[in-house]
Amino acid sequence: MAGEPVVSTMSVIPADVETDKQPPMTVPLRHFVVGLGFLLAAAVVSVLDPLGAVPGQASLAHRHLLLAGWVCVTIAGAMTQFVPVWSGTTLHSERLARLQLWLLTAGLVGFVVGLLFGLYDVLPVFGGLLLAGFWTLAYNVGRTLFGTRPWDVTERHFAVALGFFLVVTTFGLLLAVGYTRPVLDGLPFDRSGLRTAHATLAVFGVVLTTVFGALYQLGTMFTQSELHGVDAPLKRVEAVGYPLGVVVLAGGRLFGTPAVARVGGLLVVAGLFAFGVVLARRLVESTVEWNPMLRRYAVAAVAMLSWAVLTTPAWLADPTAPSALFGAPSAASLLLFGVVGFVVLGTLYHVVPFIVWVDRYSDLLGLADVPMIDDLYDGRLARVDFVAILSGTALLVATEALSLGSAPTLLGGSLWLVGVVTFVVNVASVIRRHSPEALLPSRLSEALGLRDGDDEAATDAAE
């Protein structure tokens, strides 16, 4: 154990969350580990693609590995874990939570292989597995949320995000089938409109709506600050205007109507900027010592505000332009890596140790010296991956903005890969050192003796 005895539960775990409501730790941790595998694969593809070493539709495969794989599988694990905790209820079905991971993993692996090797006939099959996995998530978490009323701001965001999951996966399956069959004949939109609407709802709908909902809780909880003053009207702008803007923007892009898309786009920009201000204010007013989580949230807050400033003129001009899919042509990497990437990285730096700590050490609190949550990972490795990923992201953003060519892109991707590998090693070591049985089936871990004498093993690990 590296530290003094803990004298306050607040120093290791927030007092107002009901950890006894969480499902077994194996459920979210397996999601997170699978998500990290997809993150590594996405980073490798991003490095090899500029060298021409990745076959087929490498860019599309990279985006699916990064967003559907790392981000959305992580979201699936996080929702499954923290909706019961935040809402003070029990998960509707642990069995469905396990099933969704198998469906998502098999579906995405097969889908990416099909994209890379031109096996378009298999895309509807694996796209169907992905749809089944995300619909299982939506049903399971939706049933869990349905029993908790009234909803707070986080629960409302999660409910909206689950609705976006249903539409995004339906559009995705139509696109997958469209590789081999003319499924859009007679419909009032074409494949290009469907593709851009799918991407819009995936990034701005599913991912960012979930991010905002989670950060309303995490941003206040882990800065030990409260929303006040201008935060209240900014919160209303985001909570009402942002999801409406996503729907209108996606609709305008689907049907190819720039005027409609422009209205939606401005609502999206306003909502994202408003939330960026709220998050920045929470960080400025933080009353706790900064840690890897908060440092990464700070990068995300700056990236949100910068993205909104850069994107406003681009979407005023033409929000349906292919180059403006994720904002200004110079701001796509800022959104995907600077905002989404750093929020998920920062959250995992707390969530994984948090889950392990609660499972392993919470029962020993007051009976033995136990580590704090931030003691479970290596602070030096956290600094290394922060510098590498921040530098890589800055290079990718600069390359995109200034059209610097392939060499800076390759260097930025390489730095990202170094940072990602370091991050994965650090987070995985938390599980390996403090709860190695977490990823094994319960009977196997019992047979190996990993679940015998938990209190004694936990005490030994803490010392």
C-alpha positions in Angstrom: 0.0 0.0 0.0 1.3 3.4 -1.0 -0.2 5.9 1.4 -1.7 6.6 4.9 -4.8 5.0 6.3 -8.0 6.4 4.9 -10.0 8.3 7.4 -12.8 9.5 5.2 -14.9 7.6 2.7 -15.2 10.8 0.7 -11.5 10.6 -0.1 -12.0 7.3 -1.9 -15.6 7.1 -2.9 -18.4 9.6 -3.1 -20.9 9.3 -0.2 -24.0 9.8 -2.2 -23.9 6.9 -4.6 -25.4 3.5 -3.7 -22.7 1.1 -4.6 -24.7 -1.9 -3.3 -27.0 -1.4 -6.3 -24.3 -2.1 -8.9 -24.1 -5.4 -10.9 -21.1 -7.7 -10.5 -17.9 -5.9 -11.4 -17.2 -8.5 -14.1 -20.0 -7.0 -16.3 -18.7 -3.5 -16.8 -15.0 -4.5 -16.6 -15.3 -6.9 -19.5 -17.0 -4.2 -21.5 -14.1 -1.8 -20.7 -11.4 -4.4 -21.6 -13.1 -5.3 -24.9 -13.4 -1.6 -25.6 -9.7 -1.1 -24.9 -8.9 -3.8 -27.4 -10.9 -2.0 -30.0 -9.1 1.2 -29.1 -5.7 -0.4 -29.7 -7.0 -1.8 -33.0 -8.2 1.7 -34.0 -4.8 3.3 -33.1 -2.9 0.7 -35.1 -5.2 1.2 -38.2 -4.7 5.0 -37.9 -0.9 4.6 -38.0 -0.8 2.0 -40.8 -3.4 3.6 -43.0 -1.2 6.6 -44.2 1.4 4.0 -45.2 -1.1 2.2 -47.4 -0.7 -0.9 -45.3 -4.4 -1.4 -44.5 -6.6 -2.9 -47.2 -10.2 -2.1 -48.1 -12.2 0.7 -46.4 -9.6 1.6 -43.8 -11.1 5.0 -42.8 -14.5 3.5 -42.3 -13.1 0.6 -40.3 -11.1 3.0 -38.2 -14.2 5.1 -37.3 -16.2 2.0 -36.4 -13.4 0.6 -34.2 -13.0 3.9 -32.5 -16.6 5.0 -32.1 -18.8 1.8 -32.2 -16.0 -0.2 -30.7 -14.1 1.7 -28.0 -16.5 4.5 -27.2 -19.9 2.8 -27.5 -18.9 -0.5 -25.9 -17.4 1.5 -23.1 -20.7 3.5 -22.9 -22.6 0.2 -22.8 -20.5 -1.0 -19.8 -20.7 2.3 -18.0 -24.5 2.6 -18.4 -24.9 -0.9 -17.2 -22.8 -0.2 -14.1 -23.8 3.4 -13.1 -27.5 3.7 -14.0 -28.3 1.4 -11.1 -25.8 3.3 -8.9 -27.0 6.8 -9.8 -30.7 5.9 -9.8 -30.7 3.8 -6.6 -32.2 0.8 -8.3 -31.2 -2.6 -9.6 -30.2 -3.5 -13.2 -33.2 -5.1 -15.0 -31.1 -8.2 -16.2 -27.5 -9.1 -15.7 -27.9 -11.9 -18.2 -28.9 -9.4 -20.9 -25.9 -7.2 -20.0 -23.6 -10.2 -20.6 -25.4 -11.1 -23.8 -25.0 -7.6 -25.2 -21.2 -7.7 -25.0 -21.1 -11.0 -26.9 -23.3 -9.5 -29.6 -21.4 -6.3 -29.9 -18.0 -7.9 -30.0 -18.9 -10.5 -32.6 -20.8 -8.0 -34.6 -18.1 -5.3 -34.7 -15.2 -7.8 -35.4 -17.1 -9.3 -38.3 -18.2 -5.9 -39.6 -14.7 -4.5 -39.6 -13.3 -7.6 -41.3 -15.9 -7.3 -44.0 -15.0 -3.7 -44.6 -11.3 -4.4 -44.7 -11.5 -7.4 -47.0 -14.4 -6.4 -49.2 -16.7 -9.1 -47.9 -19.8 -7.0 -48.3 -22.2 -10.0 -48.3 -21.4 -10.5 -44.6 -22.0 -6.9 -43.6 -25.8 -7.3 -43.1 -25.2 -10.3 -40.9 -22.7 -8.7 -38.6 -24.6 -5.4 -38.8 -27.6 -7.3 -37.5 -25.6 -8.6 -34.5 -24.5 -5.0 -33.7 -28.1 -3.9 -33.9 -29.1 -6.7 -31.6 -26.4 -5.8 -29.1 -27.3 -2.2 -28.9 -31.0 -2.8 -28.8 -30.4 -5.3 -26.0 -28.6 -2.5 -24.2 -31.4 0.0 -24.9 -34.0 -2.5 -23.6 -32.1 -3.5 -20.5 -31.0 0.0 -19.4 -34.3 1.5 -20.5 -36.3 -0.9 -18.3 -34.0 -0.1 -15.5 -34.5 3.7 -16.0 -38.3 3.3 -16.4 -38.7 2.3 -12.8 -36.9 5.5 -11.5 -39.0 8.6 -11.7 -38.7 11.5 -11.8 -35.5 11.5 -13.9 -32.7 13.9 -13.1 -30.6 15.6 -15.9 -28.3 12.6 -16.2 -31.1 10.1 -16.5 -32.9 12.2 -19.1 -29.7 12.4 -21.2 -29.2 8.6 -21.0 -32.8 8.0 -22.0 -32.4 10.2 -25.1 -29.1 8.5 -25.9 -30.8 5.1 -25.8 -33.4 6.4 -28.3 -30.6 7.6 -30.6 -29.0 4.1 -30.3 -32.2 2.6 -31.8 -32.3 4.9 -34.8 -28.5 4.9 -35.4 -28.4 1.1 -35.6 -31.4 0.9 -37.8 -29.8 3.4 -40.2 -26.5 1.4 -40.0 -28.2 -1.9 -40.9 -29.9 -0.2 -43.9 -26.5 1.0 -45.0 -24.9 -2.5 -44.5 -27.7 -4.2 -46.6 -27.3 -1.4 -49.2 -23.8 -2.7 -50.1 -25.4 -5.7 -51.9 -29.1 -4.8 -52.3 -31.0 -1.7 -53.5 -33.0 -1.1 -50.2 -33.5 2.6 -50.7 -35.4 2.6 -53.9 -38.6 4.7 -53.7 -37.5 6.4 -50.4 -37.3 10.2 -50.2 -33.6 10.1 -49.4 -30.5 8.6 -50.9 -27.5 6.6 -49.6 -25.4 9.7 -49.1 -28.1 11.4 -46.9 -28.6 8.2 -44.9 -24.9 7.9 -44.3 -24.5 11.4 -43.1 -27.6 11.2 -40.9 -26.2 7.9 -39.4 -22.9 9.5 -38.6 -24.6 12.6 -37.2 -26.8 10.7 -34.8 -23.9 8.4 -33.8 -21.5 11.1 -32.8 -23.7 14.0 -31.8 -26.6 11.9 -30.7 -25.4 8.7 -29.0 -21.9 9.6 -27.9 -22.1 13.3 -26.9 -25.5 13.1 -25.4 -24.2 10.3 -23.1 -21.0 12.3 -22.4 -23.0 15.4 -21.3 -25.3 13.3 -19.1 -22.4 11.6 -17.4 -20.4 14.8 -16.9 -23.3 16.6 -15.2 -22.8 14.0 -12.4 -19.0 13.4 -12.7 -18.1 17.0 -13.2 -19.7 18.1 -10.0 -19.0 15.0 -8.0 -15.3 14.9 -8.6 -14.6 18.6 -8.4 -16.7 18.8 -5.3 -18.5 21.9 -6.7 -22.1 22.7 -7.6 -23.8 24.3 -10.5 -24.8 27.9 -9.8 -25.3 31.3 -11.4 -25.0 31.2 -15.2 -24.7 27.4 -15.1 -28.5 27.1 -14.8 -29.5 28.9 -18.1 -26.5 27.3 -19.9 -27.8 23.9 -18.7 -31.3 24.6 -20.1 -29.8 25.6 -23.4 -27.9 22.3 -23.7 -30.6 20.1 -22.2 -33.4 21.4 -24.5 -31.6 22.8 -27.5 -28.9 20.3 -28.0 -31.0 17.0 -28.5 -33.5 19.0 -30.6 -30.6 20.3 -32.7 -29.2 16.8 -33.3 -32.6 15.6 -34.6 -33.0 18.6 -36.9 -29.4 18.5 -38.1 -29.7 14.8 -38.9 -33.1 15.3 -40.6 -31.8 18.1 -42.7 -28.8 16.0 -43.8 -31.0 13.0 -44.4 -33.3 14.8 -46.8 -30.6 17.1 -48.2 -32.1 20.4 -47.0 -29.4 22.8 -45.9 -31.7 25.4 -44.4 -33.1 22.8 -42.0 -29.7 21.4 -41.2 -28.4 24.9 -40.6 -31.0 25.5 -37.8 -30.1 22.1 -36.2 -26.4 22.7 -36.6 -26.6 26.1 -34.8 -28.6 24.5 -31.9 -25.9 21.7 -31.7 -23.1 24.3 -31.6 -24.9 26.4 -29.0 -25.6 23.4 -26.8 -22.1 22.1 -27.0 -20.6 25.5 -26.3 -22.9 26.0 -23.3 -21.9 22.7 -21.9 -18.2 23.4 -22.5 -18.6 26.6 -20.4 -20.4 24.6 -17.6 -17.6 22.0 -17.5 -14.9 24.7 -17.6 -16.5 26.5 -14.6 -16.7 23.2 -12.6 -13.0 22.7 -13.2 -12.0 26.2 -12.3 -14.0 26.0 -9.1 -12.7 22.6 -8.2 -12.0 22.2 -4.5 -10.0 19.0 -4.8 -6.5 18.2 -6.0 -6.2 17.7 -9.8 -5.8 14.1 -11.0 -5.7 12.3 -14.4 -9.4 12.4 -14.7 -9.7 16.2 -14.2 -6.7 17.0 -16.4 -8.3 15.1 -19.3 -11.6 16.8 -18.7 -9.8 20.2 -18.9 -8.5 19.3 -22.4 -12.0 18.2 -23.4 -13.5 21.5 -22.1 -11.0 23.6 -24.2 -11.7 21.3 -27.2 -15.4 21.8 -26.9 -15.2 25.6 -26.9 -12.6 25.6 -29.7 -14.7 23.2 -31.8 -17.8 25.4 -31.4 -16.0 28.6 -32.5 -14.5 26.9 -35.5 -17.6 25.1 -36.6 -20.1 28.0 -36.4 -19.1 29.7 -39.7 -18.7 26.3 -41.5 -22.2 25.2 -40.6 -23.6 28.6 -41.3 -22.2 28.3 -44.8 -23.2 24.7 -45.6 -23.9 22.1 -42.8 -24.6 19.4 -45.4 -21.1 19.6 -47.1 -19.3 16.2 -46.8 -16.2 18.0 -45.4 -18.3 19.5 -42.6 -19.7 16.2 -41.3 -18.2 16.5 -37.8 -18.0 20.3 -37.8 -15.6 22.6 -39.6 -13.2 20.8 -41.9 -10.4 21.8 -39.5 -12.2 20.5 -36.4 -13.1 16.9 -36.9 -10.1 15.6 -35.0 -10.7 18.2 -32.3 -14.1 16.7 -31.7 -13.3 13.0 -32.0 -10.0 13.0 -30.2 -10.0 16.2 -28.2 -13.5 16.0 -26.9 -14.7 12.4 -27.0 -11.3 10.8 -26.6 -10.2 12.8 -23.6 -13.6 12.5 -21.8 -13.6 8.7 -22.2 -9.9 8.4 -21.2 -10.4 10.6 -18.2 -13.5 8.8 -17.1 -11.9 5.4 -17.4 -9.0 6.6 -15.2 -11.5 6.8 -12.4 -14.2 4.3 -13.3 -12.0 1.2 -13.5 -10.2 1.8 -10.2 -13.5 2.9 -8.6 -15.2 -0.4 -9.5 -12.1 -2.5 -8.5 -11.8 -0.5 -5.2 -15.5 -1.0 -4.3 -15.4 -4.7 -5.0 -12.0 -5.3 -3.3 -11.5 -2.9 -0.5 -14.8 -1.2 0.6 -15.5 -4.0 3.1 -12.1 -3.4 4.7 -12.6 0.3 5.3 -12.0 1.0 8.9 -10.6 -2.5 9.5 -7.3 -2.1 7.7 -5.2 0.3 5.7 -6.6 0.4 2.2 -5.4 2.4 -0.9 -7.2 5.4 -2.2 -8.7 5.0 -5.7 -5.9 7.1 -7.3 -3.3 4.8 -5.7 -4.4 1.8 -7.8 -2.8 3.0 -11.0 0.7 4.3 -11.8 0.8 8.1 -11.8 4.0 8.2 -13.9 2.4 6.2 -16.7 -0.7 8.4 -16.5 1.5 11.4 -17.1 3.3 9.7 -20.0 0.1 8.7 -21.8 -1.4 12.2 -21.2 1.6 13.9 -22.8 1.7 11.4 -25.7 -2.0 11.5 -26.5 -2.2 15.3 -26.1 0.8 15.8 -28.4 -0.7 13.3 -30.9 -4.1 15.0 -30.9 -2.5 18.4 -31.3 -0.5 17.2 -34.3 -3.6 15.6 -35.9 -5.7 18.8 -35.3 -2.9 21.0 -36.8 -2.5 18.7 -39.8 -6.2 18.8 -40.4 -6.3 22.6 -40.1 -3.2 23.5 -42.0 -3.1 20.6 -44.5 0.4 19.6 -43.5 0.5 16.3 -45.3 1.0 12.7 -44.4 4.2 12.9 -42.3 2.7 14.9 -39.4 -0.4 12.7 -39.6 1.8 9.6 -39.2 3.7 11.2 -36.3 0.4 12.2 -34.6 -1.0 8.8 -35.0 2.1 7.2 -33.7 2.1 9.4 -30.6 -1.6 8.4 -30.1 -0.6 4.8 -30.4 2.2 5.2 -27.8 -0.2 7.0 -25.5 -3.0 4.4 -26.0 -0.7 1.5 -25.3 0.6 3.2 -22.1 -2.9 3.9 -21.0 -4.1 0.4 -21.6 -1.1 -1.1 -19.7 -1.8 1.2 -16.8 -5.5 0.6 -16.6 -5.1 -3.2 -17.2 -2.6 -3.3 -14.3 -5.2 -2.1 -11.9 -7.3 -5.2 -12.7 -4.3 -7.6 -12.8 -2.8 -6.4 -9.5 -5.9 -5.8 -7.4 -8.6 -8.1 -8.8 -7.2 -10.6 -11.3 -10.4 -12.8 -11.0 -12.6 -10.0 -12.4 -12.4 -11.1 -16.0 -12.8 -14.8 -15.4 -16.0 -16.8 -15.0 -16.9 -17.1 -11.4 -16.5 -20.9 -11.3 -13.1 -20.8 -13.0 -11.9 -18.1 -10.6 -13.1 -20.1 -7.6 -11.4 -23.2 -9.0 -8.1 -21.3 -9.3 -8.5 -20.0 -5.7 -8.9 -16.4 -6.8 -12.1 -15.9 -4.9 -11.1 -17.7 -1.7 -10.1 -15.6 1.3 -11.0 -12.3 -0.4 -10.5 -10.2 2.7 -7.1 -11.7 3.4 -6.0 -11.3 -0.2 -7.3 -7.7 -0.3 -5.4 -6.9 2.9 -2.2 -8.3 1.4 -2.7 -6.3 -1.8 -3.3 -3.1 0.1 0.0 -3.4 2.1 
